[in-house]
Structures are given as structure tokens and as C-alpha cells.
């Protein structure tokens, strides 16, 4: 299985840190965020990685070009950020015809990525990893009932930015900027959005304050 790391965002909420450094290269615990994902995904057994880049993206390319994993990384360059679904659509030729994992570049987690290798999403759908709602997103995103997700009332959890996707979810998508949520809602209607609730460590590194807090926590360990 291949995995895609989403690294093309501009990082507006992380300013001024991202004015000259792309968010995936911001450091926590002594190394860039994206290195945690690259190391752990390849160690888990993924055969290759696809990384999309846009804002200051060549810095990311250069940083990983000298790494031991350079020959297992393929790049999808976006002139302008294409949003989540648009970025995945552009990268489909690199990802192939089989289900693939997707990991947001601006999270930190100890989720066991090897579990994704044994996860088969519903045909034409996806399997999403959900986490407890963080303080900045108390309403959550999805309900989880009998292994399937919906947007109904009741206890909801937050999408972690980790999942396994069927290429069929994007089959009729034209190239260009496109958000992910409408495709996930369509999959819900087809009974094709599955998921799990992960109770381990997860952080959305979305602001300088959360970055600093995570950095301090990792430094202790």
C-alpha cells in the first residue's frame, strides 16, 4: 500500500512562523513534523510515499532529498494549493488503483500506521480514524455507529487526518481545487464511509501555541 502526506497548505494560522518556513518543516521534539510521518509510515511497511507540496514546497523537497528515504518519495507539486480532495485527485496517477492511506501533514500522533495496511475501505468510500474532540473543535465531525460514520446528532468525534481511501471516492472528480467534506458526505449517503475511534495520542498542530506546547511535551520524553 502507498500513503500520501498532505503538505501543500499555506499554514495561515501558523503565521508568522510559516511566512518563510512551510508548516511541515516546523520542528517539534527536535525534528520537522513531516519527518515523524515519513519515518513511521515507511517503518510500518508502506511501499512508497506521495507528498503534495505548494507554498514554499521546494524547501520540503530539498529537506527530504538528502534523507535515507528519498528514493521512496514521489512529489505532487501544486502551483496553487488545491485543497484536500483536489490535491488527492492530482496525485492519483502516483497513488495507483489500490486503496491508499492519507495523513495530514499538520498533525502529530502515535497511531500505529501498520494497522492501516490491514484496513480495507468500503468500495468507492473511505475508512477514517476518529479521535476525541479537542478543545478547539468541541462539536466533532462524525458519529460512529456499528463501524459506519454519519453526520447526525449525538456523540460525535473529530476526524484525525488519518484514513484509508478508495480511489473510487474521487473517480468523477475533475482536476482543480476541491474540498473533501462533500465527497465524504456523498459516501455517507452510499453507506461507504467507515471508521474507528482511536484513543491514543493525537495533536492538531494548528497554531503557534499548540506547536510550542507539543514541542515542550516531546522534549520531556
Kinemage of the C-alpha trace (Angstrom):
@kinemage 1
@onewidth
@group {chain A} dominant
@subgroup {mainchain}
@vectorlist {calphas} color= white
{ca unk a 1} P 0.000 0.000 0.000
{ca unk a 2} L 1.100 3.576 -0.684
{ca unk a 3} L 0.489 6.546 1.583
{ca unk a 4} L 0.007 10.230 0.834
{ca unk a 5} L 1.112 13.002 3.178
{ca unk a 6} L -0.806 16.250 2.692
{ca unk a 7} L 1.773 19.026 2.896
{ca unk a 8} L 0.559 21.715 0.476
{ca unk a 9} L -1.285 24.045 2.847
{ca unk a 10} L -0.183 27.629 3.302
{ca unk a 11} L -0.334 27.475 7.103
{ca unk a 12} L -2.188 30.756 7.581
{ca unk a 13} L -2.996 30.071 11.250
{ca unk a 14} L 0.685 29.426 11.965
{ca unk a 15} L 1.877 32.850 10.922
{ca unk a 16} L 4.408 34.372 11.376
{ca unk a 17} L 6.203 31.006 11.648
{ca unk a 18} L 5.100 29.966 8.161
{ca unk a 19} L 5.993 33.158 6.333
{ca unk a 20} L 9.392 31.698 5.462
{ca unk a 21} L 9.076 28.045 6.521
{ca unk a 22} L 6.372 25.624 5.308
{ca unk a 23} L 4.355 24.186 8.177
{ca unk a 24} L 5.515 20.560 7.680
{ca unk a 25} L 9.104 21.694 8.353
{ca unk a 26} L 8.287 23.333 11.685
{ca unk a 27} L 10.052 21.395 14.410
{ca unk a 28} L 8.765 19.603 17.475
{ca unk a 29} L 10.922 17.439 19.675
{ca unk a 30} L 13.988 18.329 17.645
{ca unk a 31} L 12.859 17.435 14.132
{ca unk a 32} L 10.342 18.561 11.487
{ca unk a 33} L 6.746 17.417 11.782
{ca unk a 34} L 6.835 15.718 8.402
{ca unk a 35} L 9.817 13.566 9.355
{ca unk a 36} L 7.760 11.828 12.025
{ca unk a 37} L 5.221 10.789 9.393
{ca unk a 38} L 7.807 9.725 6.813
{ca unk a 39} L 9.786 7.648 9.288
{ca unk a 40} L 6.779 5.957 10.872
{ca unk a 41} L 4.901 5.241 7.636
{ca unk a 42} L 7.907 3.608 5.985
{ca unk a 43} L 8.814 1.711 9.157
{ca unk a 44} L 5.217 0.440 9.286
{ca unk a 45} L 5.638 -1.176 5.878
{ca unk a 46} L 4.227 1.266 3.324
{ca unk a 47} L 5.945 0.708 -0.003
{ca unk a 48} L 6.143 4.354 -1.094
{ca unk a 49} L 5.002 7.817 -0.133
{ca unk a 50} L 3.417 10.584 -2.187
{ca unk a 51} L 3.752 14.101 -0.783
{ca unk a 52} L 1.955 17.105 -2.256
{ca unk a 53} L 3.621 20.482 -1.911
{ca unk a 54} L 2.792 24.062 -2.836
{ca unk a 55} L 3.612 27.006 -0.554
{ca unk a 56} L 7.418 27.008 -0.095
{ca unk a 57} L 7.225 23.410 -1.212
{ca unk a 58} L 10.716 23.188 -2.634
{ca unk a 59} L 12.029 23.592 0.908
{ca unk a 60} L 10.255 20.340 1.802
{ca unk a 61} L 11.605 18.623 -1.311
{ca unk a 62} L 15.126 19.765 -0.507
{ca unk a 63} L 14.876 18.730 3.142
{ca unk a 64} L 13.857 15.175 2.261
{ca unk a 65} L 16.028 14.824 -0.851
{ca unk a 66} L 19.062 14.221 1.341
{ca unk a 67} L 17.234 11.775 3.618
{ca unk a 68} L 17.620 7.972 3.611
{ca unk a 69} L 14.059 7.703 2.278
{ca unk a 70} L 14.428 9.962 -0.780
{ca unk a 71} L 14.056 7.161 -3.338
{ca unk a 72} L 10.725 6.079 -1.815
{ca unk a 73} L 9.112 9.518 -2.004
{ca unk a 74} L 7.191 10.851 -5.012
{ca unk a 75} L 6.191 14.505 -5.293
{ca unk a 76} L 2.944 16.079 -6.457
{ca unk a 77} L 3.573 19.779 -6.997
{ca unk a 78} L 0.647 22.207 -6.902
{ca unk a 79} L 1.070 25.683 -8.371
{ca unk a 80} L -1.662 26.841 -6.001
{ca unk a 81} L -2.997 24.725 -3.106
{ca unk a 82} L -5.808 22.504 -4.409
{ca unk a 83} L -7.442 21.760 -1.025
{ca unk a 84} L -7.585 18.236 0.319
{ca unk a 85} L -9.645 16.442 -2.319
{ca unk a 86} L -8.134 18.420 -5.196
{ca unk a 87} L -4.648 17.539 -4.031
{ca unk a 88} L -5.525 13.858 -3.830
{ca unk a 89} L -7.126 13.916 -7.290
{ca unk a 90} L -3.982 15.391 -8.812
{ca unk a 91} L -1.863 12.730 -7.087
{ca unk a 92} L -3.996 9.739 -8.157
{ca unk a 93} L -1.658 8.776 -11.037
{ca unk a 94} L 1.124 8.408 -8.469
{ca unk a 95} L -1.053 6.542 -5.978
{ca unk a 96} L -2.348 3.877 -8.348
{ca unk a 97} L -5.557 1.855 -8.466
{ca unk a 98} L -5.468 0.283 -4.996
{ca unk a 99} L -6.647 1.837 -1.730
{ca unk a 100} L -4.109 4.189 -0.158
{ca unk a 101} L -3.556 5.857 3.198
{ca unk a 102} L -3.697 9.620 3.709
{ca unk a 103} L -2.097 11.504 6.605
{ca unk a 104} L -2.416 15.247 7.185
{ca unk a 105} L 0.996 16.863 7.423
{ca unk a 106} L -0.022 19.183 10.270
{ca unk a 107} L -0.875 16.586 12.910
{ca unk a 108} L 1.210 14.570 15.357
{ca unk a 109} L 0.054 11.159 16.509
{ca unk a 110} L 1.259 7.827 17.829
{ca unk a 111} L -1.428 5.976 15.862
{ca unk a 112} L 0.014 2.603 14.721
{ca unk a 113} L 0.216 3.173 10.976
{ca unk a 114} L 0.750 -0.547 10.364
{ca unk a 115} L -2.938 -1.028 11.236
{ca unk a 116} L -3.859 0.892 8.086
{ca unk a 117} L -2.188 -1.756 5.926
{ca unk a 118} L -4.838 -4.245 7.022
{ca unk a 119} L -7.735 -1.804 6.597
{ca unk a 120} L -9.938 -2.109 3.528
{ca unk a 121} L -12.226 0.884 2.930
{ca unk a 122} L -15.717 0.281 1.544
{ca unk a 123} L -15.716 0.241 -2.278
{ca unk a 124} L -15.852 3.818 -3.513
{ca unk a 125} L -15.527 5.134 0.027
{ca unk a 126} L -13.068 5.555 2.871
{ca unk a 127} L -12.152 4.443 6.377
{ca unk a 128} L -11.383 7.359 8.716
{ca unk a 129} L -9.609 7.368 12.064
{ca unk a 130} L -11.534 9.491 14.581
{ca unk a 131} L -10.271 10.926 17.858
{ca unk a 132} L -11.773 12.597 20.904
{ca unk a 133} L -12.792 16.196 20.228
{ca unk a 134} L -10.019 18.670 21.063
{ca unk a 135} L -10.837 21.935 22.884
{ca unk a 136} L -10.710 23.925 19.638
{ca unk a 137} L -13.265 21.623 17.944
{ca unk a 138} L -15.749 20.549 20.619
{ca unk a 139} L -18.625 19.681 18.264
{ca unk a 140} L -16.688 16.989 16.406
{ca unk a 141} L -17.244 15.828 12.823
{ca unk a 142} L -18.865 12.397 12.653
{ca unk a 143} L -20.908 9.911 14.620
{ca unk a 144} L -19.598 6.348 14.682
{ca unk a 145} L -22.221 3.634 14.731
{ca unk a 146} L -21.542 -0.038 14.035
{ca unk a 147} L -18.377 0.849 12.164
{ca unk a 148} L -20.000 3.409 9.845
{ca unk a 149} L -19.883 7.190 10.029
{ca unk a 150} L -22.602 9.800 9.651
{ca unk a 151} L -23.170 13.470 10.447
{ca unk a 152} L -26.203 13.001 12.683
{ca unk a 153} L -26.919 14.294 16.181
{ca unk a 154} L -25.447 12.620 19.221
{ca unk a 155} L -21.886 11.862 20.303
{ca unk a 156} L -19.505 12.882 17.557
{ca unk a 157} L -15.785 12.534 17.166
{ca unk a 158} L -13.163 14.506 15.240
{ca unk a 159} L -11.528 13.310 12.039
{ca unk a 160} L -7.854 12.856 12.879
{ca unk a 161} L -6.485 13.483 9.405
{ca unk a 162} L -5.590 9.785 9.093
{ca unk a 163} L -7.522 7.416 6.854
{ca unk a 164} L -7.560 4.863 4.062
{ca unk a 165} L -9.243 5.885 0.825
{ca unk a 166} L -10.572 4.044 -2.184
{ca unk a 167} L -9.594 5.707 -5.478
{ca unk a 168} L -13.245 5.295 -6.435
{ca unk a 169} L -14.200 8.063 -4.000
{ca unk a 170} L -12.563 10.516 -6.427
{ca unk a 171} L -13.500 8.757 -9.687
{ca unk a 172} L -15.684 11.506 -11.156
{ca unk a 173} L -13.701 14.488 -9.834
{ca unk a 174} L -12.323 16.926 -12.394
{ca unk a 175} L -8.894 18.463 -11.709
{ca unk a 176} L -8.847 21.648 -9.664
{ca unk a 177} L -9.356 22.879 -6.129
{ca unk a 178} L -11.905 20.777 -4.259
{ca unk a 179} L -12.743 20.258 -0.557
{ca unk a 180} L -13.027 16.771 0.874
{ca unk a 181} L -16.159 17.023 3.003
{ca unk a 182} L -18.735 16.915 0.144
{ca unk a 183} L -17.197 13.658 -1.084
{ca unk a 184} L -17.328 12.179 2.408
{ca unk a 185} L -20.961 13.216 2.798
{ca unk a 186} L -21.763 11.542 -0.516
{ca unk a 187} L -20.045 8.393 0.737
{ca unk a 188} L -22.155 8.521 3.907
{ca unk a 189} L -25.272 8.523 1.728
{ca unk a 190} L -24.000 5.405 -0.021
{ca unk a 191} L -23.114 3.644 3.231
{ca unk a 192} L -19.453 3.752 2.175
{ca unk a 193} L -17.827 5.781 4.956
{ca unk a 194} L -16.400 3.575 7.674
{ca unk a 195} L -14.268 4.460 10.653
{ca unk a 196} L -12.741 3.719 14.031
{ca unk a 197} L -12.216 5.631 17.266
{ca unk a 198} L -8.574 5.974 18.315
{ca unk a 199} L -7.965 6.891 21.960
{ca unk a 200} L -4.203 7.375 21.790
{ca unk a 201} L -2.038 10.458 21.395
{ca unk a 202} L -3.051 12.966 18.729
{ca unk a 203} L -2.481 16.681 18.266
{ca unk a 204} L -3.692 19.118 15.621
{ca unk a 205} L -0.654 21.387 15.346
{ca unk a 206} L -2.675 24.302 14.013
{ca unk a 207} L -1.384 27.331 15.915
{ca unk a 208} L 1.995 28.517 17.219
{ca unk a 209} L 0.736 27.948 20.756
{ca unk a 210} L -0.172 24.295 20.104
{ca unk a 211} L 3.141 23.786 18.313
{ca unk a 212} L 5.035 25.152 21.331
{ca unk a 213} L 3.023 23.006 23.746
{ca unk a 214} L 3.706 19.835 21.743
{ca unk a 215} L 7.381 20.719 21.428
{ca unk a 216} L 7.644 21.136 25.182
{ca unk a 217} L 5.850 17.853 25.820
{ca unk a 218} L 8.060 15.885 23.429
{ca unk a 219} L 11.198 17.461 24.852
{ca unk a 220} L 10.351 15.938 28.230
{ca unk a 221} L 10.354 12.467 26.680
